[in-house]
Amino acid sequence: MTLLLEDLPDDVESLKALLVSMQAEHARLAAERESMSQEQVVLAAEVDRLTAQNERLDHIISVLRRARFGRSSERITDDQLNLALEDAETGVGAEDAKAEKQSGIVKREAVKSRRANRGHLPLHLPREEVVVEPESKACPCCGGALHVIGEDVSERLDRIPAKLRVIVTRRPKYACRACTDGVVQAPAPARLIEGGLPTEALVADVLVSKYADHLPLYRQSQILAREGIELDRSTLAHWVGFAAAELEPLHARLIQILKSSSKLFADETRCPVLDPGRGKTKTGYLWALARDDRPWGSAAPPAAAYLYAPGRSAEHAVRHLAGFSGVLQVDGYAAYDALADAKRPGGPLTLAFCWSHFRRKFYDIAKGGHAPIAVEALQWTGKLYEIEAEIRGLSANRRREERQARSRPLAEGLKPWLEDKLGRVSGRSPIAQAIRYGLSHWTGLTRFLEDGRIEIDTNTVERAIRPLALSRKNALFAGSDEGGANWAVIASLIETCKLNDVNPLAWLTQTLTRLVNRWPASRIDELMPWNYVEPASAAVNV
């Protein structure tokens, strides 16, 4: 029984009576507990534990509700939400650990549950066997020797912390005793940074930590210092610059490959850049090009590439997409309209727009409260998305057939409905703006009905630029326009690795080593992430 301060009576006599009552209740509960069997005590403890766990789950639900539906001043970011959930789930884990220590029954059930849900560890991981033998192999009855009749095998995942080591390279010199000029010595191995400290593997680790795991260089410097290696941020930045210069031809080739596709996604995101002249930052942009044709069964590997530009105007879109012809799927930003101009060199692009952006405008209105038109608009678009989920993975022709039969009638009904609602609302209202956005982009929005290769939205490229936002948040800004360009080179190749389920650290280590050893330019396509083959020496026999 929990009482709040405001619930307590003010007079002394009432307080005394309340205290006596609580003491009696406490004595009664204690007596009941003493009369309970051991199993009942365990069950009661389990009930208490589950009650506490439910309270924490209720807290998680309240956090999620606040994140989604709270007022803008109270709404929390995704990072804040993750932190809150981590803390709540950590609390649940701590309570579970305490309960398992106090109860054998709880522990047995928890162990059984974990074993049922743990899954299998990947076969490529090295195995180190530990055999636990009994203290004595003599029979406790007759003293005779025991023999093996079976064994229990369990696997646990272990981690060996990253270790720094020093590679000592010796190049003996050989000379002939009979001659004076017959000195022979092997040439020095090629290095990414001649005369520098790092191996290509260490530089690859710095790149992955910065561009894949969003760990700024100054933090990496602090981590190295804990191992007794004093390397300041500028030194690490120098290594990153060397790697970017070495990888630049691959970045250029990746963009060529993407532009040879028949369909691309495009988007752009801010990239704050230090402006030394003003002592402030200016706004640069990383423009993203992406290809992922897996939803309609294409064998073309997915890829993403970023290009840095000091602005967001149409001239940058035109320059970055020069040489591409086909369908470009974008979010409706006006700068892309220049690409559909008939006077564009190479011919106009076919623009397809994003239903997710259209739908988001109504969602923002609906979550604010009473908004029947916005809610009904979400129901219309929701039906289109349900069809897309069902036909994902079918061929382009099949997807077009399904869309013509099922999605087109919905779209043909939605447009006049939008036009009717537009005439019934205030012209300056948010709902009118959302409707006008859809009607003004209607041709591009409905283009997916005619072509099974086109997606209903641009979520593919939005997922590709999400890591850039994380890196931007942690790194704050790029040091210069050149730094933004280097950012684009390395991030492009790492994101393409991720899209193709390739370990970026392994790929970068192998690729940097090959490049510094003069890999032929005629075979550059073999270095693309989707062509990566794990070295035989890295495989582990199990």
C-alpha positions in Angstrom: 0.0 0.0 0.0 1.6 3.3 -1.2 0.4 6.6 0.2 1.3 10.0 -1.2 2.0 12.9 1.1 -1.2 14.7 0.1 -3.2 11.5 1.1 -2.1 11.6 4.8 -4.4 13.0 7.4 -3.4 16.3 9.2 -4.3 15.4 12.8 -2.2 13.2 15.0 -4.9 10.8 16.1 -5.8 9.9 12.6 -2.1 9.4 11.8 -1.8 7.0 14.8 -4.9 5.1 13.7 -3.5 4.8 10.1 -0.1 3.6 11.5 -1.8 0.9 13.6 -3.8 -0.2 10.6 -0.8 -0.5 8.4 1.1 -2.5 11.1 -1.7 -4.9 11.4 -1.8 -5.3 7.6 1.9 -5.9 7.5 1.6 -8.6 10.2 -1.2 -10.3 8.3 0.8 -10.4 5.1 3.9 -11.7 7.0 1.8 -14.5 8.6 0.4 -15.5 5.2 3.9 -15.6 3.7 5.2 -17.8 6.6 2.3 -20.2 6.0 3.0 -20.5 2.3 4.8 -23.4 0.8 8.2 -22.8 -0.9 6.5 -23.1 -4.3 3.9 -20.6 -3.3 6.6 -18.2 -2.2 8.4 -18.6 -5.5 5.2 -18.0 -7.4 4.5 -14.9 -5.3 8.0 -13.6 -6.1 7.4 -14.3 -9.7 4.1 -12.4 -9.7 6.0 -9.4 -8.1 8.6 -9.6 -10.8 6.1 -9.7 -13.6 4.2 -6.8 -12.1 7.3 -4.7 -12.0 8.1 -5.8 -15.5 4.6 -4.7 -16.7 5.1 -1.3 -15.1 8.3 -0.9 -17.1 6.5 -2.0 -20.3 3.8 0.5 -19.6 6.5 3.1 -19.3 7.9 2.0 -22.7 4.5 2.3 -24.3 4.1 5.8 -22.8 7.5 6.8 -24.3 6.4 5.5 -27.7 3.1 7.4 -27.5 4.9 10.6 -26.5 7.3 10.1 -29.4 4.5 9.7 -31.9 1.6 11.7 -30.6 3.1 14.2 -28.1 3.0 18.0 -28.6 5.8 19.3 -30.7 7.4 20.8 -27.6 7.4 17.4 -25.9 8.1 15.1 -28.8 11.4 13.3 -28.6 13.8 12.5 -31.3 14.6 8.9 -32.5 17.9 9.0 -30.6 16.2 10.1 -27.4 13.6 7.4 -27.9 16.3 4.7 -28.4 18.1 5.9 -25.2 14.8 5.8 -23.2 14.0 2.3 -24.5 17.5 1.0 -23.8 17.3 2.3 -20.2 13.8 0.7 -19.7 14.9 -2.6 -21.2 18.1 -2.6 -19.1 15.9 -2.2 -16.0 13.9 -5.2 -17.1 17.1 -7.2 -17.5 18.4 -6.2 -14.1 15.1 -7.3 -12.4 15.2 -10.6 -14.3 18.8 -11.3 -13.1 17.8 -10.7 -9.5 14.8 -12.9 -9.8 16.9 -15.8 -11.3 19.4 -15.5 -8.4 16.6 -15.8 -5.9 14.6 -18.6 -7.5 15.7 -21.8 -9.1 12.3 -22.3 -10.8 12.5 -18.8 -12.4 16.1 -19.5 -13.5 15.2 -22.9 -15.1 12.3 -21.4 -17.1 14.5 -18.5 -18.2 17.3 -20.8 -19.3 14.8 -22.9 -21.2 13.4 -19.9 -23.0 16.8 -18.5 -23.9 18.0 -21.8 -25.4 14.8 -22.1 -27.5 15.3 -18.6 -28.9 19.0 -18.2 -29.3 19.3 -19.4 -32.9 22.5 -20.7 -34.5 25.8 -18.9 -34.5 27.3 -18.3 -38.0 29.5 -21.2 -39.3 32.2 -18.8 -40.6 33.1 -17.7 -37.1 36.2 -19.5 -35.7 35.5 -22.0 -32.9 37.7 -22.5 -29.9 36.8 -25.7 -28.0 36.9 -25.8 -24.2 36.6 -29.4 -22.8 35.4 -29.4 -19.1 36.4 -32.7 -17.6 35.2 -34.1 -14.2 37.6 -34.0 -11.3 38.0 -37.8 -11.4 37.4 -40.4 -14.2 37.3 -43.2 -11.7 33.9 -44.9 -11.0 32.6 -43.7 -7.7 31.2 -47.3 -7.0 34.0 -49.7 -8.0 36.9 -47.4 -8.8 37.1 -48.7 -12.4 38.0 -46.4 -15.3 35.1 -44.5 -16.8 34.5 -44.2 -20.6 32.7 -41.6 -22.7 29.1 -42.3 -23.5 28.1 -38.9 -24.8 28.5 -35.2 -24.3 26.6 -32.0 -24.0 27.7 -29.2 -26.3 26.9 -25.6 -26.0 28.0 -22.5 -27.9 28.5 -19.0 -26.6 29.4 -15.9 -28.5 32.7 -14.3 -27.4 34.5 -11.2 -28.5 38.2 -10.6 -28.7 38.8 -6.8 -28.3 40.5 -5.1 -31.2 44.2 -5.4 -30.7 46.9 -3.2 -32.0 50.1 -4.9 -33.2 53.3 -3.8 -34.9 54.1 -5.4 -38.3 57.9 -5.5 -38.5 59.1 -5.8 -42.2 62.6 -7.0 -42.7 64.3 -7.0 -46.1 67.6 -8.8 -45.9 70.4 -7.7 -48.3 72.3 -10.5 -50.0 75.7 -10.1 -51.6 78.2 -12.3 -53.5 81.5 -12.9 -51.8 83.2 -13.1 -55.2 81.7 -10.0 -56.7 81.5 -6.4 -55.5 78.3 -5.3 -57.2 76.1 -8.3 -56.7 73.8 -7.0 -53.9 70.2 -8.4 -54.0 67.3 -7.2 -51.9 63.5 -7.6 -52.3 61.7 -4.3 -53.2 59.8 -2.6 -50.3 56.1 -3.6 -50.2 53.8 -0.9 -51.5 52.0 1.2 -48.9 49.0 3.5 -48.9 51.0 6.1 -47.0 54.7 5.8 -47.8 56.8 6.3 -44.6 53.7 6.3 -42.5 52.6 4.1 -39.6 49.3 2.5 -40.6 48.7 -0.7 -42.5 45.8 -0.7 -45.0 43.8 -2.7 -42.5 44.2 0.0 -39.8 43.2 2.8 -42.3 40.2 0.7 -43.3 39.2 0.4 -39.7 39.4 4.2 -39.2 37.2 4.7 -42.3 34.5 2.2 -41.2 34.5 3.7 -37.7 33.9 7.2 -39.1 31.6 6.6 -42.0 29.7 3.4 -41.0 29.7 3.6 -37.2 29.6 7.4 -37.1 32.6 7.7 -34.7 34.4 11.1 -35.3 38.2 11.0 -35.6 38.8 12.9 -32.3 37.0 10.1 -30.5 39.0 7.4 -32.3 42.1 9.3 -31.2 41.0 9.0 -27.6 40.3 5.3 -28.0 43.8 4.8 -29.4 45.3 6.8 -26.6 43.9 4.2 -24.1 46.2 1.7 -25.8 49.2 3.9 -25.4 49.1 5.1 -29.1 49.2 8.9 -29.3 47.8 9.9 -32.6 46.1 13.2 -32.9 43.0 13.8 -35.0 44.9 15.6 -37.8 47.0 12.5 -38.3 44.0 10.3 -38.7 42.4 12.8 -41.0 45.6 12.7 -43.1 45.1 8.9 -43.4 41.4 9.4 -44.4 42.5 11.8 -47.1 45.0 9.4 -48.6 42.4 6.6 -48.7 39.8 8.9 -50.3 42.3 9.8 -53.0 43.0 6.1 -53.7 39.3 5.2 -53.7 38.2 8.1 -55.9 38.4 6.2 -59.2 36.1 3.5 -57.8 33.6 6.2 -56.8 33.7 7.7 -60.3 33.2 4.2 -61.8 30.3 3.5 -59.4 28.6 6.7 -60.6 29.1 5.6 -64.2 27.5 2.3 -63.5 24.6 3.9 -61.8 24.0 6.3 -64.7 23.9 3.4 -67.1 20.8 2.1 -65.3 17.4 2.6 -66.7 15.9 3.9 -63.4 17.4 5.7 -60.4 16.4 7.3 -57.2 17.7 10.7 -56.2 17.6 12.8 -53.1 19.7 15.4 -51.3 20.6 16.1 -47.6 22.4 18.9 -45.8 26.2 18.7 -45.2 27.3 21.6 -43.1 30.8 22.8 -44.1 33.2 25.0 -42.2 33.6 28.4 -43.8 37.0 29.6 -42.6 36.5 33.1 -44.0 33.6 33.8 -41.8 34.5 31.6 -38.9 31.1 29.8 -39.3 29.6 27.0 -41.2 27.9 27.1 -44.6 25.4 24.7 -46.0 26.7 22.2 -48.5 24.7 19.3 -49.8 25.3 15.6 -50.5 23.2 14.5 -53.5 22.4 10.8 -53.4 21.8 8.5 -56.4 20.6 5.0 -55.6 19.5 1.8 -57.4 17.7 -1.1 -56.0 15.8 -3.2 -58.4 15.4 -6.3 -56.3 11.7 -5.6 -55.6 10.9 -6.6 -59.2 13.5 -9.4 -59.5 16.3 -7.7 -61.4 19.8 -9.1 -61.0 21.4 -5.7 -61.1 23.2 -5.2 -57.7 21.9 -2.5 -55.4 24.2 0.6 -55.1 24.3 4.1 -53.7 26.6 7.0 -54.5 26.8 10.5 -53.1 28.1 13.6 -54.8 29.0 16.8 -52.9 27.8 20.2 -54.1 28.0 23.6 -52.4 24.3 24.2 -53.0 20.9 22.7 -53.7 19.9 24.5 -56.9 18.8 22.9 -60.2 22.3 23.4 -61.8 23.7 20.8 -59.4 21.0 18.3 -60.2 21.6 18.8 -63.9 25.4 18.4 -63.5 25.1 15.3 -61.3 22.6 13.5 -63.6 24.4 14.4 -66.8 24.7 11.3 -68.9 21.7 9.5 -67.4 18.6 8.8 -69.4 15.6 6.9 -68.0 13.3 7.2 -65.1 14.3 9.3 -62.1 12.3 8.8 -58.9 12.4 11.8 -56.6 10.4 13.6 -53.9 9.0 16.4 -55.9 11.6 19.0 -55.2 11.4 21.7 -57.9 15.1 21.5 -58.8 14.5 18.2 -60.5 12.0 19.7 -62.9 15.0 21.0 -64.9 15.8 17.4 -65.7 12.5 16.9 -67.5 13.2 19.8 -69.8 13.1 18.9 -73.5 16.2 21.0 -74.1 18.3 18.9 -71.7 21.3 17.4 -73.4 20.6 13.7 -73.9 16.9 14.3 -73.7 14.5 14.8 -70.8 14.2 12.4 -67.9 11.0 10.8 -66.9 10.2 11.9 -63.4 8.3 9.7 -61.0 7.2 11.1 -57.6 6.9 9.7 -54.1 3.6 8.7 -52.5 5.3 8.6 -49.1 5.9 12.4 -49.2 2.3 12.9 -50.3 1.0 10.7 -47.6 3.2 12.3 -44.9 1.5 15.6 -45.4 -1.9 14.2 -44.5 -0.3 12.2 -41.6 1.1 15.3 -40.1 -2.4 16.9 -40.2 -4.2 13.8 -38.9 -2.0 13.3 -35.9 -2.9 16.8 -34.7 -6.5 16.0 -33.9 -9.8 16.0 -35.6 -9.1 15.9 -39.3 -11.6 13.6 -41.2 -10.4 14.5 -44.7 -6.7 13.8 -43.8 -7.8 10.5 -42.2 -9.8 9.4 -45.3 -6.8 10.4 -47.5 -4.6 8.1 -45.5 -7.1 5.3 -46.0 -7.0 5.8 -49.7 -3.2 5.7 -49.8 -3.0 2.9 -47.3 -4.9 0.6 -49.8 -2.3 1.4 -52.5 0.5 0.4 -50.1 -1.3 -2.8 -49.2 -1.3 -3.8 -52.9 2.4 -2.9 -53.2 3.3 -5.1 -50.2 1.5 -8.1 -51.9 3.2 -7.7 -55.3 6.7 -7.0 -54.0 9.1 -9.5 -55.6 7.0 -10.2 -58.7 8.4 -9.4 -62.2 8.0 -5.9 -63.6 5.4 -7.1 -66.1 3.3 -8.8 -63.3 3.6 -5.8 -61.1 2.3 -3.6 -63.9 -0.6 -6.0 -64.6 -1.6 -6.0 -60.9 -1.4 -2.3 -60.6 -3.5 -1.8 -63.7 -6.2 -4.1 -62.3 -6.1 -3.1 -58.7 -4.3 0.2 -58.1 -5.5 2.2 -61.1 -9.2 2.2 -60.0 -8.1 3.5 -56.6 -6.0 6.3 -58.1 -8.8 7.2 -60.6 -11.2 7.5 -57.6 -8.8 9.4 -55.4 -8.2 12.3 -57.8 -11.8 13.5 -58.2 -12.2 13.0 -54.4 -9.2 15.3 -53.8 -10.6 17.9 -56.2 -14.0 17.8 -54.5 -12.4 18.2 -51.0 -10.2 21.1 -52.2 -13.3 23.1 -53.1 -14.8 22.6 -49.6 -11.8 23.8 -47.5 -10.1 27.1 -47.0 -7.5 27.7 -49.7 -4.9 28.6 -47.1 -5.4 25.7 -44.8 -2.8 22.9 -44.4 -5.2 20.4 -45.8 -5.6 22.5 -49.0 -1.8 22.7 -49.4 -1.5 18.9 -49.0 -4.2 18.4 -51.6 -2.7 20.9 -54.1 0.7 19.2 -53.7 -0.8 15.9 -54.8 -2.8 17.3 -57.7 0.1 19.3 -59.0 2.3 16.2 -59.0 -0.4 13.8 -60.1 1.3 12.7 -63.3 4.5 11.8 -61.6 2.7 10.2 -58.7 0.7 7.9 -60.9 3.6 7.0 -63.2 4.3 3.8 -61.2 1.0 2.4 -62.5 2.4 2.2 -66.1 5.9 0.8 -65.2 6.4 -2.2 -63.0 10.1 -1.1 -62.4 9.0 2.1 -60.6 8.4 2.0 -56.9 5.5 3.7 -55.1 7.9 5.9 -53.1 11.5 7.0 -52.7 12.2 5.1 -49.5 15.1 3.4 -51.1 17.2 6.6 -51.4 15.9 7.9 -48.1 17.3 4.9 -46.4 20.6 5.6 -48.2 20.9 9.1 -46.8 19.9 8.2 -43.3 23.5 7.2 -42.4 24.7 10.6 -43.6 22.4 12.3 -41.1 23.9 10.2 -38.3 27.4 11.0 -39.3 26.5 14.7 -39.6 25.1 14.7 -36.1 28.2 13.2 -34.6 30.8 15.0 -36.7 28.9 18.3 -36.7 30.3 19.5 -40.0 32.8 18.8 -42.8 36.0 20.9 -42.6 35.9 22.2 -46.2 34.3 21.6 -49.6 37.1 19.1 -50.3 36.2 17.4 -47.1 32.6 17.1 -48.2 33.7 15.6 -51.5 35.9 13.0 -49.6 33.0 12.3 -47.4 30.9 11.5 -50.5 33.6 9.1 -51.9 34.0 7.0 -48.8 30.4 7.0 -47.7 29.3 5.9 -51.2 31.4 2.8 -51.2 30.6 1.8 -47.6 26.9 2.2 -48.2 27.1 0.1 -51.3 28.9 -2.6 -49.3 26.0 -2.6 -46.8 23.4 -2.8 -49.5 25.1 -5.9 -50.9 25.6 -7.5 -47.4 29.4 -7.2 -47.7 31.5 -6.4 -44.6 32.9 -2.9 -45.4 36.0 -3.5 -43.2 37.0 -6.6 -45.1 36.2 -5.1 -48.5 38.1 -1.8 -47.7 41.2 -3.7 -46.4 41.3 -5.9 -49.5 40.6 -3.1 -51.9 43.1 -0.6 -50.5 45.8 -3.3 -50.5 45.0 -4.1 -54.2 45.0 -0.4 -55.2 48.3 0.4 -53.7 49.8 -2.6 -55.4 48.8 -1.1 -58.8 45.6 -2.9 -59.6 45.0 -2.5 -63.3 42.4 0.1 -64.3 41.0 -2.2 -66.9 39.8 -4.5 -64.1 38.3 -1.9 -61.9 34.8 -3.5 -62.0 36.2 -6.5 -60.2 36.8 -4.2 -57.2 33.1 -3.2 -56.9 31.6 -4.3 -53.5 29.1 -6.7 -55.1 32.1 -8.6 -56.7 33.9 -9.0 -53.4 35.0 -12.6 -52.6 36.2 -13.4 -49.1 39.9 -14.5 -49.2 40.3 -18.3 -48.7 42.6 -17.6 -45.7 39.7 -15.8 -43.9 37.5 -18.9 -44.0 37.5 -21.2 -41.0 36.9 -24.9 -41.2 34.5 -26.1 -38.6 
